[in-house]
Amino acid sequence: MKKQGIILVLVAVMAVLLCGAVSAADSSTTEVDVLGEGNASEPAVDPTLWVTVNYEYPDDVINPGIEIKDSNNASMDFDKVAYSNTLYKLNFTYPGVTNGMLFKVTVSAPGYTTQSQNVAVNQAGSDPEFYGNAAFNMKATSNYQLGREVTKKADQILNFATADDVLCITTAGLAYRNGTTTEDCLEGILNGSHGEISYGQGNLLTFQSIRTDPVDFAFITRRGSVLTSVFFKNGSLTPAYQGTFSAIDQTLWDKTIKPTFGDKAFGYVSLANAWKEGLSTDILRQAAYHGHVCLGTISGQAMVSLLLKYYPPGVYGNTGELEATSYRAIGVPGNSDDDAYVYSLDLTTGKRSYVGYSTAEDNMVGFIRWSDTSKQGTLIIMRFNEDAVLQLYKKETGLAAYTGIAGELRFNSWLIDKLENDPDSLVEILYVFDNITAEVHNNLTGGVESKVVVTDARGLDMDYILGLGLPNVASQRVATNYESGNLTADQIKQIGIDAANLAIALFAAEGVNLEKDDPILTVFTTAGYVRVQGQVMDMTMDGIYEILGSRLSRATLLPVHNARYNPLYFQFSYENPNGTVTSKTIYYDPETGALTSKNQSACIIDQVILYDPPYDALMAWLWHNHVCGGSSPGYLITNYIYQNFPLGEDESYALIGNSISCRDDIYSYLLGISPGAGTYFSQRMTSATTGSDILILSVYDSKTNTRRVTIINWKNPTFQGTYNSYEEYIKLYWGDYSSPNLKSAPVISITADTWVTEEEWAKIIAGGDGSLNALEYIKGLPVRTQQDLLKIQGGSQTGGSSNQGTESNGSANGSSDGSGSLSSGSVGDSGVAVSAAITVGEAGETGKAYEVTQPGSDASGDSPWGTAAAVGVMAVLALGAFGFLFKSGFLGR
């Protein structure tokens, strides 16, 4: 009995030790399974896991992302073989495998909530191999469900299969719902339409929404020239409108469509009718970015056509700069035309390619084409003459343009035809000045070099320009004849298919097998923006998707903002297990149709994909066309504005950039403001003028006709030690201020804050009452409250503002808490619970950080790893008791 007593003592000691380990595991955010530790000195075993993946929507055919980890949280390399659309065999090698050893299997798929299970491996009978089985019943995210269900409902009503064409226009994507971006809604639309809607066909249009916009959907079918629409409002599955989009009379418009569709009503209707008229898909996307199709939108595109026709691109400034573009635009915000050339020529303000405030007529623009070799340039000044265009329309059709909604849609149809066949008739080239000097360039734009500001920009100052006495050579222009392509849609799609297959072969040669639907493969492309011999290259994206499953709604096929005339390329970036990215770029040669590859990045946004940036931050980086340190603060500034200046139902943003940097592209894109809408102004100034004051924010209330104006000041965070600045900034984006590398938090403060009259606002957007310094002008205004301003206005609450633009006002109905802010305490797709908002402190303070916990790690005893360890304790006790009984003879005889 002495030996049996010793056995019992040993068993008891082991149980105590194991229970201690269980307690430690349960109290930590790192899950540890004490029974699953492999012994490296023991022989390696090849376990096999059979994993079944079922989807909430059975017609979803998605190759799931699967990850296997051991109890030390180490990832396993494994071979994956699909036996059907739902059954997968996983093989890997692991030392010292024993019966009951647990491995953590995680399954993910676009549009679905990620799931994890602890799977035990065991031997079966005399078979020496170890096997494990797991079934995952994947649940769709609420946004994916909404996209699928709203598409199903629309299909039931409109019968997509019998229509000639199908179109979807939506606010989903950048709009927030339940605290998250809504790209899963887009994924649901694409999958639910079963091929009727795709990025390649260009029939999924997304408005440039803001976080607080409601998530709305309009589906439109075309049968001949007849358009029929069904509209779902604010996430509802009950149609708010069902009826015609092509035979709209004024009564239907006034009584039904406009009040039902709200501020974007003309956007939905004008886009749908322009789509019916065959407007190019890249221009349709530009119009959706702007908000609608109108005279200014089409005239701006005519300016693009004439610029490329008569003054083809060179490259200004330093050709090696990321910000270098072939032109600079000096615009006057408003009247819609600015958004056309900013979008189609990639002349964004953050690249210092657009400067514009109210210095001249808002239908005018100057383009500078600069030669870095000769240090001289050409200044081309255009305008669209609205009166002349209206007279031409009257002459050719016998109709007046603006005779209600039906008349404006007819006018748009005529404009689209003119854009395609006679763009010269829509635009006047007023002046062309050759051999302008760097001094002139500097005075107009602030500086020839994109990163060097030498003087406060005058903008399109016509008195200054005409006072130079330069000869006008506009009449000497000579047209450049471009070759027109004749590729079919299938041939364009085949370019994408061939590029994807070439990428598969290139990676395979290096031992990397690219899987379809792989979330760690990202394809960056200029398709969606560039044209090849005049043809849009959208269908290449459907080719890429067919082979690799990469798609924008999955954030795995990302169109990079480029000028229309730039080359077509596809960059395939693969995230390696060692935390690096391998990129291979494939270029298309339009002359030969050949694809050539290079082992390098053409687009350096691949530097951030390792760190899981928020979807909307990634979309804004794509708009900027690269990632850089200058753009990194933009997302933090955006968050600050949304959190500290939330929009009410009748309110909207406008903004004047002063200390212009790459960050301007980020917050201007995410705040839904633009030069064409008359809501974004770029008054480029020197640092000596601005100091740390980076922008002027306006919040306009259309109900009370009052405007709050604030100057915002920014100071960068500082970091220490060895760190990656993109990783550190992205942590801050997610609200994690706990990094040991963060020396001091960013500081955002307010320099001035008051309420202004519309007369004062007009002076502010014109550069500050002629001073070229709107910042100082605002600082000199009296500090008022909204009530003070209402008294000045005589208590008037009449809406309307000249200079506010035509974009929709923000709505607080887009998210569950009315704010769209990440501080709502909700758990998003990131899987982290946010329980506190950022507090921006004084210089040197870290401020209050978001508190982040991993679900299931709260020491509640519900952890599956803790349960497994407890089972292990019971098993050891049982084995000890069994040995005691056997040795004592109770079971031994």
N, C-alpha and C positions, 0 to 999 in steps of 0.2 A: 504493500500500500504506500510505501515511502515514495516509490517512483511515480505512482499515480498522483500523489500529492504535489510532487514537483511539477508534473505536467499541468495540473490545475493552476498552480501559481504562475507558471509561464503564460498560460492562456490568459489569465487575468491581467498580467502585465501588458501583454500584446493588445488586449481589448482597451485598456486605459490609454495606451499610446495612440491606438487608432482613433479612439474617440476624441483625443486631443487634436489629432490631425483633422478630423471632421469639423471640429469647432473652429479651427483656424481657417479651414477652407470656407466655411459658411460666413465668416466675418470679414472676408476679403472680397474685393471686386474681381479678383482673378480666380477662375474656377479650377480646382485641382482634384484629380481622381487618384487616390493613393494606390488603387489596385491596378492602374493602367500604366505604370511606369515600366518601360522596356529596359532591359539590361543589355548594354552595348557589348558586354563580354559574351553573351549568349548568342547562339546561331540565329541568323535572320530568318524570318518566316514571311511567307507571302499570303496574308489574309485576303479574302474576297468578300466584298460587300455588294449585296444586291439591293439596289435602291429603286423604288417605284415613285414616280412623281406624277400626281394627278392635279389638274387645274380646275378651278372653279368654273371656268368656261371651257367645256370639253373640246371645242373646236380650236382652241389655242394650241398650236404646234410650236413649242419653244424648247430649244435645247437649254436645259437649266444650268446655271452656274453652280458647281458643287465644290465644297472645300472639306478636307478631312484634317482634324487636329488630334494630337495625342493629349494626354493628361497634363503635359507640361506646356500646352498651348502652342506646340510646334506644328507647323503645317507639313502635311505629307505630300510628296510627289506621287501621283498614281496614274495608272492607265485607265481610260474610260471607254467603254464599248457600249453603244446603244443597241439593244435588242428589239426595241420598238420605240414608238413616240413617248412611251412612259417608263420603260424598264431599262436600267443602266447597270452594267457590271463594272465594279471598281476594284482594281488590283493594286496593292502597294507592298513594299517590303518593310518589315519592322522587327527589331531584335527582341527575343525573349517573350514572344506572345504566349499567353496562357488562357485557358478557358475562362470566359467571363470578362476578359479585358474589354474596356470601353474605349470607343473612339467617338469624338464629336463630329457629326456630319451636319454641314450647313448647306442649305439649298436656297438659291435665289433665282428670280426670273423677273424681267421687266413687267411692271404693272402689278406685281404680287409682293406680299409681305414676306420677308426672309424668315425662314424657320430653321431651327437646330434640333437635333435629337442625339442622344447618347446611345450608340449602337454597340451591343456586346457581340464579340466573336467567340465561337465555340466549335469544337470538333464534333462531327456527327458520326456516331458508331465507330467503326474501324477506320474511317477516313481520317488520315493524319492532317488534312488541311483544315484551316479555320474559316468559318463562314459567319456572316452577319446579314440580317435583313432589316430593312426599314421602308416604311411607306409614308410619303409626305402628301398631304391633301392641302395644296396651296390655296390660300385665301387672297382674293384680289384686294388691292387697296381701295379705299372709298372713292378716290378720284378715277381709278381705272374702271371701277364699277359704273360710275356716272358716265364716263365716255362710252362704254359698251352699251349701257342701257338706253342712253339718249340716241345713239346711232340705231339701235334696234327699233326704237319707237319711230324714228324718222323714216326708216326703211319700210316699216309696216304702213305708214301713211303715204309715202311718196313712191314706193316700189322702184328702188334704184335700178334693178335689173332691166326694166322696160324703158328706162330713160335713155336719151342720147348721151347725156353727160350728167355728172353729179358734182356739186360743190359744197364745201363746208366752210363757214366763216365763224370764228370763235374768239372770245377773249381769253381762252385757256392758254396756259403756258406760264407767263410771268405773273398773272393774277394769283393771289393766294386764296386757298380754301382750307379751312381748319388748320391754319398756321403753316401750310406748306405750298410750294409752287405746284402748278397743276399740269405738268407735262404728262403725267399718267392719264389725264383726260384725253390728250392727243393720241397716246398709244392705244387707248380704248377705241377711239374713232377709227384709227387705221386698221386695227384688227377686226373690229366689228363690221367694217364695210366690206370685208373680204375682197380687197383689191380694187373696189370702185373708187376709193380715195387713196392717194399716195403722194409723197413728196415729189416724186419724179413727174407725175402728171400735173403738178402745180395746182391741185384743186383742194388743198387745205390751207386756208389763209388765216393768219393770226394777227389780230390787232396788236399794236404796241401798247399793251395794257399796263396798268400799275397795280400794285399789290392789293389795293382796296377795291378794285373793279369787281362787279359781280361776274360770275362765270356763266356766260351766255353762249348759246349755240344756234346758228341758223344753217339749215340744210336746204339746198336749192337744187331742183332738177330742171334740166332743159329738154324739152321735146319740140324739135324744130326751133321756132323763135319764142316759144311759150315757156316762161319761167314760173315755177310753183315753189313756194317756200313753206317750211314749218320752223317755228322759232320757239326755243326753250329758254326761259329766263331764270337766271340766278339759281342754277342747279336743279330746277324742277323738271320732272318728267312729264308734266302736263303741258301741252302746247299752249303758248300765250298767243300765237298767231298761226293760222293755217290758211294760205290763199295765194293769190297772184303776186308776182314780183315784176311782171312785164306789162300789165295793163292797169297801172296805178293811176287813178284820177285824183283830183285834189281833195275830194271828199274822203276817199279811202285813206289818203295820206294824212290829212288833218285829224280825222276822227279815230283812226285805228292804228295805222302803222307808226306814225311819229310818237304818239303817247305810249304805245306798246314797246317799241324798240328803244325809246329814249334818245339820249344824246348821240348815239352812234347810228341812228336810223338811216340817215343819208349815206353813211359809210356802208352799211349792209346792202342797201338798194343799189348804190352807184357801183360798188364792186361787182355785184352779181350781174348787172347789165353790161359792164365793161368786159366781164368774162364771156358773156354771151356774144359780144361783138368781136371776140378773138384778140383782145389786148394781150400782149406778150406776158407770160407768167412772171418774169422778173419785174416787170413794171407793175403788175398786179400786187406783188409782194411789197414793192415800194409804196404803192398807194395804200395798202393795208397798214404799213408802218406810219404813213402820214395820217390815215384815218378815213380817207375817201378819195374818189376820183372827181376832179374838177378842172376848170380852165387852167389854174395855176399848176396843178400836177402835170397835166399834159404839156403845157408850155415849158415847164422846167425840163421835161424829157426832150422837147424839141431843142432846147438850149444844149443839152448833152449831144444830141445828134449833130447840130451845127458845129459845135466845138471840135468834135472828132472829125467832121467832114472837112473843115477849112483850116483848122489849127491842130493837127494830130499831135499826140503826146510826145514830150521829151521827159526828162527827169530834172527836177529842180534840186538845188541844195547839194548836200553830200549824198551821193548815190548809195553809200553803204548804210545809211540810217534806216532804222526800222520805220520811222515816221515819214520817210521820203515818199512823196507822190508826184505825179507828173504835172499837176496844176495846183494852184491855190485859188480859192474863191473868196472874194470880198463881197459879201451879200448884204441885204437889208431884210431882216426877219419879217415874216408875214407873207400872205398872198400865195403860200403853198409851193412856189417854184423852188425855193431853197432845198427842200427835202429831196427833190428829184436828183439834183446833182451831188448833194452830200451823200446820198445813198448809192447812186449808180457810178459815181467816180471815186468813191471812198474818200471824200473830202471832209472827214470828221474834224470837229473842233479840237478834240484831244490830241490829234496829230498836228495841230496848229495849221491845218489845211483849210480851215474856214474861220474867217473873222467877220463879224457882222453885228452892227447895231443900227439904230434908226438915224442914218446920216443922209438918206436920199429917198427916192420913191421905192416902195417895197416890191415893185415888180422889176427891179434892176439888179444886175450882178456884174462884177468885174472878175475875169479870170486872168491869172498871171501864169504864163509858161516861161520858165526860167532856164537859162543855160548855165550850168556850173562851169563850163569850159570858157565861154566868152565873158562870163559875169554880166550878162545882159539878158533882158527878157522882153516878152510881148504882153501887153495889157489889152485884153479884149473885153469890151463893155457891151452887154446885151440887155434887152428888156422885152417883155411881151406887152404890146399895146392893146389893152383890153377893148378900147373903143374901136380900134381898127379891126380886131378879130370879130367883134360883134357885127360890124358893118359888112364884113366879108361873108359871114354866115347869113345875114339877111339878104345879101345880093345873090348868093348861090341857092338858097332854099326858099326865100320869100317868107321866112319865119323869124320871129323874135326869139332870142335865146332864153330869157328868164321869164317864161310864162307859166309859172307853177312847176310842180315836180315833173310832170310829163314833158314839159318843154325843156327843162334842164337835162333830163336824161337823153332827149333827142339831140340836144346840143353836144353832150358828151360823146355820143355816137359819131357825130360829125368830126369832133376834135380827134378822136381815135383814128379815123380814116386819114385826116390831115397829117397826123404824126407819122403814120406809116408811109404815106405817099408824097407828102409835100410839107415837111417840117419848116421849110423856109418861110412859109406863109404865116406861121404862128409867132415868129420871133424876129425882132429887128436887131441887127448888129450895128450899134450906134457909132462906136469908136474902136479903132485899133491903133495902138501906139507901139511902134517898134523901138528897140534899143533903150528900154527903160533901165535905169541904173539901179545899183544896190541901194542907194539912198532913197530912191522913190519906192522901191519894194519895201524897204524898212519902214518908211513913214506910213504906208498903207496897211501893212500887216504886223508891224512890230519887230520884224527881223527876217532876213533871208533864211538863215539857218533855223530849223524847227525848234531847237532847244535853247537858242540864244535870243533873248529879247533885248533890243538895243534902244527902243523908244516906245512910248505909248502909241498904240495903233490908231491911226485916223479913221480907218474903215473906208467906205466908199465916199470919200469927201470930194465931190465933183468940183467944187470951187478950187481946191488944191490941184486936182488933176488937170483941169482945163487951164489953170494958171501957169502950168509948166510950159505951155506954148509948143507942145510936140505936134508934128504933122499927123493928121488922121488918115490912115491908109486903109480904111475899112473897105473901100471900093476895089482894092487890088487883090482881094482874096481869091484863091484858086482852090477848087474842090479836089479832094483826094478820093479816088475811086477804090472802094474796097471790094474784094471778092466775096460773093455771097455763097454760103454753103448750101448743100442740097441733101444733107443726111436725113433719113427718116427717123421717127421716134425709136423704132427698134434698133437702128444702127447706133444711135446715141446711147441707148441702154446697153448695147453690146460693148461699148467702150468701158463702161463701169464693170461689166462682167469680166472682160479681159484684164482690167487692172486688178480686180480682186483675185483672180486666178494666178496672175503673175506674182502678186504679193504672197499668196499661199506657197508658191514654189520657192520664192526667195527666202522666206522664213524656214521652210522645210529643209533647205540646203544647210541651214545653221542649226538644225535639230529642234526647231520650234514648230509644233503643229497648231495651226490656227483653226479654231472651232467656230462653227456658226453660232451666232448669238452670244459670243464671248464678251463679257463685260469688261475684260482687261485689254481689249483691242479697241483702239479709237482711230477712226478714219477722219482726217482733216482734209477738206477739199475746197477749191475755189468754185466748184459747180454750185449753181444757184445764184451766183453774181456775174461770172464772166460769160462772154459770148465767144464762140469760135466761128469765125467767118460770118458773123451776124446772127448765129443761131444760139439759143439758150441751151445749156447743157444739163438741165434738170434731170432728164431721164437716166443719166449716168448714176444718179443716187438710187434709183430703183434697181439698177444692175448690181450695185454694191450690196444692196439689201438682199437681193435674191441669193447671192453666194455666201455672204458673211452675216446677214441679219443685222447689220449696223444701220442705225436710224437716229434721226435728230431727237425724237421723243424719248429715246433711250440714252441720249447724250453720248452716243457712240459713233455717230456720223455727223460731223460738225462743219457746216459751211462757214468759211473764213471770209470776212468782208474784204472784197477786192474791187478794184476798178473794172469796168466792163471789158476793157481791152487787154487785161492781164492774161497770162498763160493758164491753161487748165492743168491742174495737178491733183494727185491723191497722195496724202501722206498717211501711211499705216504705222501707228505707234503702239507697241506692245509693252505691257508692264511686266518686267521680269521678276521672278521670285526674290532676287537680291535687292529689290528696291530701286532699280534703274529702269530706264525706258529705252528700247531700241526702236528707231524710226527708219523707215524706208520710203522714199518719195518717188512716185511714178509720174512722169510728165507725158502729155499727149502732144504729138506733132501734127498740126492740122494739114501740113503740106503732104506728108506721107501716110498719115494715119497710124504711125508707129508709136509704141509705148517704150520709153526709156526710164531706167531706174537709177537712183543714187542712194547710197547708204548715209543719209543725213536728213535733217529736218528742213522743210521749207517753211514751216510754221512752228514757232517755238511755244505755242500754248501747251505743247506736250509736257512742258516743265512743271505744270501744276496738277496734271491728272492723277499723279500719285497721292495727292493730299486731299482728295475728295472735296473739291470746292462746291459750294451751293450751286444749284442749277442756274439760278439767275445771275450769279457772279460769272459763271462760265459763259453764259450767253452774252453778257456785257463785254467780256474779254474778246469774244469772237467779233463783236461789233467794232472794237478797237483794232482788231486784226492781229494782235499779239499780246503777250503778257510781259509786263515790265514793272520795275520798282515804282515808276511814276504813276502807274495805274492802280497799284495795290491799295492806296487809301480810299479809292472811290467807293467801294462797297461799305466801308465803315461810315463814310459821310452820308451815303444813301440811308443807312439804318438810322443814323442820328436824325435826319430830316423826317423820316417816317415816324419815328418815336416821339419827337419833340414838336413836330408840326403836323399832326395827323389831320387828314382832310375830312371835313364835314360833307354832307350830301351836296351842297351847292358850291363847294370850294374847289379850287384848282391851283396847281403850281405854275409859276414862271420863274426863270432864273437868269441872272447875268453872271457869266464867268469873267473874272478879272485877272487873277493869277493863273493863266491858262496852263494846264498840264495834261498829261495822259489821263489823269483821274477824271477830267471833265467828260470823257466818253462814257465812263462807267455810270456816274450818277445822272447824266443827262439821258442816257438810254433807259435806265431803270425808273426814272421819275416820269417817263412818258412825255417829255418835253422836246421840242425841236424848233429849229429856225423857221421852217416852213409854216408851222402852226403859230408863229409869233410868240412862242413861249420860252425860247432859249436865245440869248444874246451873248456874243463873245466880244468883250472889250479887252483885248490883250494889252496888258500893262507890264512895266518893268517891276522887279522886286522892290526897287527903291520907292515906287509909288504905292504898291499894295501892302508891303510888309507881309504879315501872316494872314491878312484878310484875303480869302480865296474866292468868295462868291457873294452875290446878293440874291437872297431868296424872297420871292413874293408869294403870298397866299391870298388869292382873290375870292371874295364871297359875292357870287352873282345875285343872290337874293337881296342883300343889303347894299350892293354896289360899294363895298369897302375893301380896302387892300392893306394888308400888313406887310411891311418890308423889313428885312433883317439882314445884317451883314454877319457872315459866319467866318470864324477864324479857326485855323487848323495848325496843329503842331504834331509832327510825326512821332510815333513811338520810337524808342531806342532799344536795341538788343545787345546782348553780350555773349561771350563765349563762342563756340562753334555752332552755327545754325544756318538753316536755309530760310531766307526771308519770306519766300512764298508759303512755306509750311507754317511759319509763325503768323503771317497775316491771315491765312485761312483758319487757323485756330481762333484768332480774334473774330473772324466772321461768324464762327459758330458760337461765340460768346465765351470761349475758354481763355481766361486771362491768367491761368495758373502756370504757364510755361516758365521754367527757371531761366530761360534765355531772355525773357522780357524784363528789361531794366526799368523802363518807365512807359506807362500806357500813353496812347494818343490822347491829346487834349483838344476838344472841340468847344469853343466858346462863342459868345455873341458880343460883337463890338458895338452894334447899334440895333435898335429895335423900335419901330414906330409905325404909325398908320398914316398913309399918304393919300392925297387927293389924286384924281386921274390926271390933272394938269401936272402935278409933281412927278407922277409916274412917267408921263410922256417925256419930261426932261431927263429923268434917270436913264431911260432906255436910249436916249439920244446922246448920252455921255456926260450928263450932269450940267445942264444949262450952259452948254458951249465950252465948258472947262476941260473936256476930255477926261474928267475924273468923277465918275458917278459916286465913288466911295466917299469922297470929301463932301460932295453935295448932300448926301444922305446924312452924314454926321452933323451937318449944319442945320438940318431941319428940326423943328420942335418935337419933343417926345410926346406922342399922343396915345390915347387909348382908342378902342373902337368907338366908344361912346363920344369921345371928343370929336372924332371924325364925323359921326352922324350929326352932331350939332352943327358942325361947319357946313354940312350938306343940307341943313335945314330939316333934319329928320327924315329925309327922303330915303325910301327903300326901293327905289326903282332900279331894276337890274340893267345890265348891259355895260360893256366896256369896249371902246375902240382899241386896241392893242393887245387884247387878251388872247386872240387867236380863236380858232374854230374847233379846237379839240374838246372832247367830252370833259365835263367836270367829274371829279372823283366821287365815288359812292362808297359809303361806309358799309355796304351790304355784302362785300366780297368775302368776308371771313366770319367765323363763328363769334368772334368777340368784337367785330366792327373795326378792328385796327389793322389786321393783316400783319401784326408784328410778331416777331419770334419770342416776345416776352409774355406770351399768353399762357405759358405753362403747359402747352400741349406737347405730345410726343409725335414727331414727324417721322418721315421715312429714314432719317438718320439713326433712329433708334435711341436717341438721347432725350431725356426729359429736361426741359428748360424751366427753371423755377425762379429766376430773378433777372431783371433787366440790367443792361450796362449802366453804370454810373460813371460818367466821364469826370475825372478829378482834376485837381490842379497839377501843374507840371511836376513830374517826378512821382506822382501817386499812381498806384496800379488801379485803383477804383474797385468797385464790387464786380466780381466775376460771376458768370453763370455757374450754377451748381449742377454738375453733371453726374448722373449715376447710371450704371448699366442695369437694365431690367433683369430682375432675378438675382441680384447680388446684394440684397439688402439684409442679409443674415436672418431672413424670415423662416429659414428651414425648408423653403420650397425649392431650393436649388437641386436639379437632378443629379449633379455630381455629389452633393452632400448626401442625398438619398442613397446613391450607389455605395458610398463609403460606409454608411450605416448598415446597409445590407451585408457588406464585407465583414463588418464586426460580428454580426450575427452568425455569418458563415464560419468564421474562425472559432467562435465559441462552440458552435455545433460540432465542428471537427474535433475540438479538444475533448468535448464530452464523449464523442464517439470513441476516441482513443482510450479514454479512461475506462469506459465500459468494456471495451474489447480486452484491454490488458487485465482487467479485474475478473474477466471470465464470464461476465454477463452475456456478451455477444461472441465470445471466442470459442465457444464449444458448440 
